[in-house]
Each structure stands twice: as structure tokens, then as C-alpha cells.
Amino acid sequence: MASVARSGVVEGDAYEGAYGPIGRRFLVIVYGLVILGIVFVFSSSFPGAGRPTPYHADAYFFLKSHLQHAGIGLVGMVLVSLLPLGLIKRLSRPAFLVGLILMAAAAIWGRRVGDARCWIWGFQPSEFAKVAYVATVALYLARGPMDRKNLYTVVLPIVVATGLMVGLLFQQSDQGMAMLMVLLALALAFVGGARPRYLIPTALALLGLAMSYALTKPYIVVRIKAWLRPEDYIHQAGYHIYGMLIATARGGVFGCGLGMSPDKWRTLPVPHTDSIYCVIAGELGLWGALGVLFIIVLLAAVAFQIGWRSRSRLGFYLAVGMGVALTLQALVNIAVATALIPPTGLTLPFISAGGSSLISSLLAAGVVLAVARHNGRRGGNSSG
């Protein structure tokens, strides 16, 4: 897979504009997902936000916050898309280091949300460290394939970066994000040329370690048992699983209609974040839910296409890495919403409410657009 990045400019290539046709296609997909998120953040949040509480009773509370963060994220996406790949290369490791330091600070002094202590100063550092991690891994993969010949220059730095990231996530008790990062690391290793005979045993060993860790945490064991037999835990974690399944099934083929899902009023857990896909399925039906899934897969395909057309190895791994990261997180969120895997607490990129998640997703999209912009330049630099 490491040889798929084309390193030379195709003879006769014409200047294709700021991002080129493929980049503009990616941009339209991102804008479409953001608009869909704005609609469903309001649809899913106004019942809870509008209830009188000692703090507020504003049905537009989460919508206003989401719009603010969407504006910040879109500006950030455009600014990142204007960066030369050389500058992204120079900034990736310092940004990742800062992200790790902030994650360590959050693990010690941060605010606890649910079971995890991953928030500090009003934002979630791991969301931004995730983007910097992908850029850092892309930097090392651009040096060569993940094989014995590049053990110290490629393989070892990526293993260390992944270990630091996952280790800090476990310190924060953010197992959902840690699982995502392990899956992302394995996917990037495959794209980077690691052989299946090494990847498969590694994946099995990591699965064994994860199961051993889960057995030491009673709340994780209960969560897994509730996922396997929700009827036995109907008054605990199984209640939320049933709620998500009922909300999804209630939409049928064509849905209840926009704004008409009754489950977001009481039974869905955090309907504007973790289970927003259930609201979409309930209100738009099977076709709407499948449509969102199709758009997410299309996003990954276009990001891969941008990477394939890149004039440098770094551009290839940046575009593909960001596309894989966004798609994997979306698929994990959807798998939780449909009870295919135990609950993890991950958001749906571009759609779920949440400032850090939304902004970091748009920054990742900006990196893909930076690669597309680099592709559209006549005679662009072909160095990795």
C-alpha cells in the first residue's frame, strides 16, 4: 500500500483551481454534513434544553452553542486548507506534543464527564491531539513503508506515538477514544505497508489486553453484559440500549417526520451527541439513516481519491489518514447506535453537538483540503 502515493506530476496536468474538482466535491460533502448536524442538533436537543431548570430553559441553547463552534471550525478548516504541506509537516510533531501535554493535564486536573476525566478549560484536548496524531503518523509513513528496513525510522516512532496517546486516554478513563485510536493505528499501519502476518497477531494481542483490562473495571463489565443481554439490565445500562434500538426502529422505512421522534424527550441518552444517529433514523427512517451512512462512506472515498492524486507521499498519507479517522469514528458511533458494539461515548463527526469534536473534525477536513489544494497547483512540489 505504501507505493500507491504518486510522487510525480502527471505530464499535461492543468491548474484545477483552489481545491480542484475533487477537493470541491469533498468540501460540498463536509458542508452537507455540517448542515445536517445543525438541523438535527436542534431537533434532538430542544426537548431537554427547553425544560425549566435552575440554570436555563432555552430551547435554542445547544443550537446556539453548536452554531458558534461550527463557525469557529469552518474558519479553522479554511485556514488549515491554505497551509502548505511543508508547514503542516513542520507543525505536526509540536502540535502532537502540545496535545499530549494538555491530555496529561486533563487527566490530572480536568473535569470529569461521565466516567472519563478528559475536559480541561472548556475543551477536550484528545480531540485535537487525534488530528495531530494522524498528521504525525503521516509524516513518518512518508519516509517509507512499515517494514524491518524502516524499524527505527518509521515503525518505532509510530508505536511510541500510539502508545503515548492510548496510555493517556486510559489515564483519562476514555476507553472509547482509546479503542478508536488503536483501530486507527492498525488501519494506518495497513495503509503504510505493514504486512498482515504482523498486523493480525498484533490486533489479537491488543484485543486480549483490552479484554483483560475490561475485567478489572466493574462498570465496563456491566456495560458489556448489558449489551449482550439488555433485558437483564433494563433498569441499568440496558435501558439506554433498548432506548436507542426503539428510537431507530420507530422510524420504519420513511421515518416519523422531521422533529417528530418521541424518544428524544425521555428515553434516548444524550440524543444531541452520542445517540443523534438514532434521532436521524427515527425521523428520516431507514432511507435517511442509510443516506447518512452513504455520505460518510463517500467522504472517505473522496478523501482517498484526493490522497491518490497527491503529488507527494506525505499528501497521500495526510488525506487518507484524516479520511480514515473521520470515517472510523462515524462507523463506531453508528455501530453503538444500532447496538452492534457496546456503548463507547464517541460522537458522530460533523453532526453531533460538541465543540471540541466538531472543530477537530473540521480541522481534519481542512488538512484533506490542503492536500487537494496542493494537488491543484501547477508544478506543485513533489517531495514527501
C-alpha positions in Angstrom: 0.0 0.0 0.0 2.9 2.3 0.6 3.6 2.6 -3.1 0.2 4.0 -4.0 1.1 7.6 -3.4 2.3 9.1 -6.7 5.4 11.2 -6.4 5.5 12.9 -9.7 3.4 15.4 -11.6 1.4 13.9 -14.4 2.5 15.5 -17.7 -0.1 17.8 -19.1 -1.9 18.4 -15.7 -3.8 21.6 -15.8 -4.4 24.0 -12.9 -7.7 23.0 -11.4 -8.5 26.0 -9.1 -8.1 26.4 -5.4 -9.0 22.8 -4.5 -9.7 21.2 -7.8 -13.0 19.4 -8.7 -12.4 16.5 -6.3 -11.5 18.9 -3.5 -14.7 20.9 -4.1 -16.6 17.7 -4.0 -15.1 16.9 -0.6 -16.0 20.4 0.6 -19.6 20.0 -0.5 -19.8 16.7 1.4 -18.4 18.4 4.6 -20.8 21.3 4.3 -23.7 19.0 3.8 -22.8 17.0 6.9 -22.4 20.2 8.9 -25.8 21.5 7.8 -27.4 18.1 8.6 -25.8 18.4 12.1 -27.2 21.8 12.7 -30.7 20.6 11.8 -30.6 17.5 14.0 -28.8 19.1 16.9 -31.7 21.4 17.2 -34.3 18.7 16.6 -32.7 16.4 19.2 -31.8 19.0 21.8 -34.8 21.3 22.1 -36.8 19.0 24.4 -34.1 18.8 27.0 -32.8 22.3 26.6 -36.3 23.8 26.9 -37.2 22.1 30.2 -37.2 24.6 33.1 -34.1 24.1 35.3 -32.4 26.2 37.9 -29.8 27.2 35.2 -31.7 27.8 32.0 -34.8 26.9 30.0 -33.7 27.9 26.5 -34.8 25.5 23.7 -32.1 27.1 21.5 -29.3 26.6 24.0 -27.5 23.7 22.3 -28.2 25.1 18.8 -26.6 28.4 19.6 -23.5 26.7 21.0 -23.3 24.3 18.0 -23.6 27.2 15.6 -20.8 29.1 17.3 -18.5 26.1 17.2 -19.4 25.3 13.6 -18.4 28.9 12.7 -15.1 28.6 14.5 -14.5 25.2 12.9 -15.3 26.3 9.4 -13.0 29.3 9.7 -10.3 26.9 11.1 -10.9 24.5 8.2 -10.4 27.2 5.6 -7.2 28.5 7.3 -5.7 25.0 7.6 -6.6 24.3 3.9 -4.4 27.3 2.9 -1.3 25.9 4.7 1.5 24.4 2.5 2.1 20.7 3.1 5.7 21.6 4.2 4.3 23.8 7.0 1.9 21.0 8.1 4.9 18.7 8.2 6.8 21.0 10.4 3.9 21.7 12.8 2.6 18.1 13.2 5.0 16.9 15.9 5.0 20.0 18.0 1.2 20.1 17.8 1.0 16.5 18.9 3.4 17.1 21.8 1.3 20.0 23.0 -1.8 17.8 22.6 -0.2 15.1 24.8 0.8 17.7 27.5 -2.8 19.0 27.6 -4.2 15.5 27.8 -1.9 14.8 30.7 -3.1 18.0 32.4 -6.7 16.9 31.8 -6.1 13.5 33.3 -4.8 15.2 36.5 -6.8 18.4 36.8 -9.6 18.0 34.3 -13.3 18.0 34.7 -14.9 14.5 34.9 -17.8 13.9 32.4 -19.4 10.5 33.0 -16.7 8.0 33.7 -13.9 10.0 31.9 -11.7 12.9 33.0 -10.9 14.3 29.6 -12.0 18.0 29.7 -9.9 21.0 30.8 -10.6 24.7 30.3 -13.8 24.0 28.5 -12.4 21.8 25.7 -11.3 18.2 25.1 -7.6 18.1 24.2 -7.7 14.5 22.9 -9.9 15.6 20.0 -7.2 17.9 18.8 -4.4 15.6 19.7 -6.1 13.0 17.5 -5.7 15.2 14.4 -2.1 16.0 15.3 -1.5 12.3 15.8 -2.7 11.4 12.3 -0.5 14.2 10.8 2.5 12.9 12.8 1.9 9.3 11.7 1.6 10.5 8.1 4.9 12.3 8.5 6.7 9.0 9.5 4.8 6.9 6.9 6.0 9.3 4.2 9.6 8.2 5.0 8.9 4.6 3.8 6.8 1.5 4.4 6.4 -0.1 7.8 8.9 -3.0 7.5 12.1 -4.2 9.1 14.2 -1.9 7.0 12.5 1.1 8.5 12.1 -0.3 12.0 13.8 2.7 13.8 12.8 5.5 11.4 9.2 4.6 10.8 7.8 1.7 12.9 9.2 2.6 16.3 8.2 6.3 16.3 4.7 5.4 15.3 4.5 2.7 18.0 5.7 5.2 20.6 3.3 7.9 19.4 0.4 5.5 19.6 1.4 4.2 23.0 1.6 7.7 24.4 -1.8 8.6 23.0 -3.6 5.4 24.1 -1.8 5.4 27.5 -3.0 9.0 28.3 -6.5 8.1 27.1 -6.6 5.2 29.6 -5.4 7.6 32.3 -8.4 9.7 31.5 -10.7 6.6 31.6 -11.7 7.4 28.0 -11.8 3.8 26.7 -14.0 4.7 23.7 -11.4 7.1 22.3 -8.6 4.7 23.2 -10.3 1.9 21.2 -10.7 4.3 18.3 -7.1 5.2 18.3 -6.0 1.6 18.3 -8.3 0.9 15.4 -6.9 4.0 13.6 -3.3 2.9 14.3 -3.9 -0.5 12.8 -5.7 0.9 9.8 -2.9 3.4 9.1 -0.3 0.7 9.6 -2.1 -1.4 6.9 -2.1 1.6 4.6 1.5 2.2 5.4 2.6 -1.2 4.1 2.6 -3.4 7.3 2.1 -7.0 6.4 -1.0 -8.9 7.6 1.2 -11.6 9.2 2.4 -9.0 11.7 -0.8 -6.9 11.9 -3.2 -9.8 12.7 -1.2 -11.2 15.7 -0.8 -7.6 16.9 -4.5 -7.0 16.7 -5.3 -10.2 18.5 -2.8 -9.4 21.2 -4.3 -5.9 21.7 -7.8 -7.5 21.8 -6.6 -9.8 24.6 -5.1 -6.9 26.5 -8.3 -4.9 26.1 -10.4 -7.8 27.5 -8.1 -8.2 30.4 -8.3 -4.5 31.2 -12.1 -4.6 30.9 -12.3 -7.4 33.5 -10.6 -5.1 36.0 -13.3 -2.4 35.6 -16.7 -3.4 37.0 -18.5 -0.7 35.2 -17.1 -1.9 31.8 -18.1 -5.4 32.7 -21.7 -4.3 33.4 -21.8 -2.3 30.2 -20.7 -5.4 28.2 -23.1 -7.7 29.9 -25.9 -5.1 29.3 -25.0 -5.1 25.6 -25.1 -8.9 25.4 -28.4 -9.2 27.4 -30.0 -5.8 27.7 -33.3 -7.4 29.1 -31.4 -8.4 32.2 -30.2 -4.8 32.8 -33.3 -3.0 31.8 -33.1 -0.6 34.8 -29.3 0.0 34.3 -27.2 0.2 31.1 -29.7 -2.0 29.2 -32.3 0.8 29.4 -30.2 3.1 27.1 -29.6 0.2 24.6 -33.3 -0.5 24.4 -34.0 3.2 24.0 -31.6 3.5 21.0 -33.0 0.4 19.3 -36.6 1.5 19.8 -35.9 5.0 18.5 -34.1 3.6 15.5 -36.8 1.1 14.7 -39.7 3.5 15.3 -38.7 5.4 12.1 -39.5 2.4 9.9 -38.7 2.9 6.2 -39.7 6.6 5.8 -39.5 8.0 9.3 -41.8 9.8 11.7 -41.0 13.2 10.1 -38.5 15.9 11.0 -38.8 16.9 14.6 -41.4 14.1 15.4 -39.3 11.4 17.1 -40.9 11.0 20.6 -37.9 9.1 22.0 -35.6 12.2 22.3 -37.9 13.5 25.0 -37.1 10.9 27.6 -35.6 7.6 26.7 -32.6 8.4 24.5 -29.3 9.0 26.3 -27.8 12.4 25.3 -29.8 12.5 22.0 -27.9 15.5 20.6 -24.5 13.8 20.9 -23.9 10.1 21.3 -27.3 8.9 20.0 -28.1 11.6 17.4 -28.0 8.9 14.7 -31.0 7.3 16.4 -32.9 10.5 16.1 -32.0 10.7 12.4 -33.1 7.1 11.9 -36.4 7.8 13.8 -37.2 11.0 11.9 -35.9 10.2 8.4 -36.4 6.4 8.5 -34.3 3.7 7.0 -33.6 5.6 3.8 -32.4 8.6 5.8 -30.2 6.5 8.1 -28.7 4.7 5.1 -28.3 8.1 3.3 -26.1 9.4 6.2 -24.1 6.2 6.1 -23.6 6.5 2.4 -22.4 10.2 2.7 -19.9 9.2 5.3 -18.5 6.4 3.1 -18.5 8.8 0.2 -16.5 11.2 2.4 -13.8 8.5 2.9 -13.8 7.6 -0.8 -13.2 11.2 -1.9 -10.5 11.7 0.8 -8.8 8.6 -0.5 -9.1 9.9 -4.1 -7.5 13.2 -3.1 -4.7 11.3 -1.4 -4.3 9.1 -4.5 -3.9 12.1 -6.7 -1.4 13.7 -4.3 2.0 14.8 -5.7 3.8 13.6 -2.5 3.8 10.7 -0.1 3.0 13.0 2.7 0.0 14.3 1.0 -1.3 10.8 0.3 -1.0 9.8 4.0 -2.4 13.0 5.3 -5.5 12.8 3.1 -6.1 9.1 3.6 -5.3 9.2 7.4 -7.7 12.1 8.1 -10.4 10.3 5.9 -9.9 7.1 7.8 -10.0 8.8 11.2 -13.3 10.6 10.4 -14.9 7.5 8.9 -13.8 5.1 11.7 -15.2 7.4 14.4 -18.5 7.7 12.4 -18.8 4.0 12.0 -18.1 3.3 15.7 -20.8 5.8 16.6 -23.3 4.2 14.3 -22.4 0.7 15.5 -23.1 1.9 19.1 -26.4 3.4 18.0 -27.5 0.2 16.4 -26.2 -2.0 19.3 -23.6 -3.7 17.1 -20.9 -2.9 19.8 -21.1 -1.9 23.4 -21.6 1.9 24.2 -18.4 3.9 23.9 -19.3 7.6 24.1 -18.0 8.8 20.8 -19.7 11.5 18.8 -20.7 11.4 15.1 -18.3 13.7 13.2 -19.7 16.9 11.8 -23.2 16.0 13.1 -23.2 15.5 16.9 -23.2 18.6 19.2 -19.9 19.2 20.9 -17.5 22.0 20.3 -14.2 20.1 20.5 -15.4 17.2 18.3 -16.9 19.5 15.7 -13.9 21.8 15.5 -11.4 19.0 15.4 -13.4 17.2 12.6 -13.4 20.4 10.5 -9.7 20.9 11.1 -9.1 17.3 9.8 -11.2 18.2 6.8 -9.0 21.3 6.3 -5.9 19.1 6.1 -7.6 17.0 3.4 -8.4 20.2 1.5 -4.8 21.4 1.9 -3.7 18.2 0.1 -6.4 18.9 -2.6 -5.1 22.5 -2.9 -1.6 21.2 -3.3 -2.8 18.8 -6.0 -4.4 21.7 -7.9 -1.2 23.8 -8.1 0.7 23.6 -11.4 4.1 22.1 -10.9 3.5 21.6 -7.1 6.4 20.3 -5.1 6.5 16.5 -5.2 8.7 16.0 -2.2 7.4 14.0 0.7 
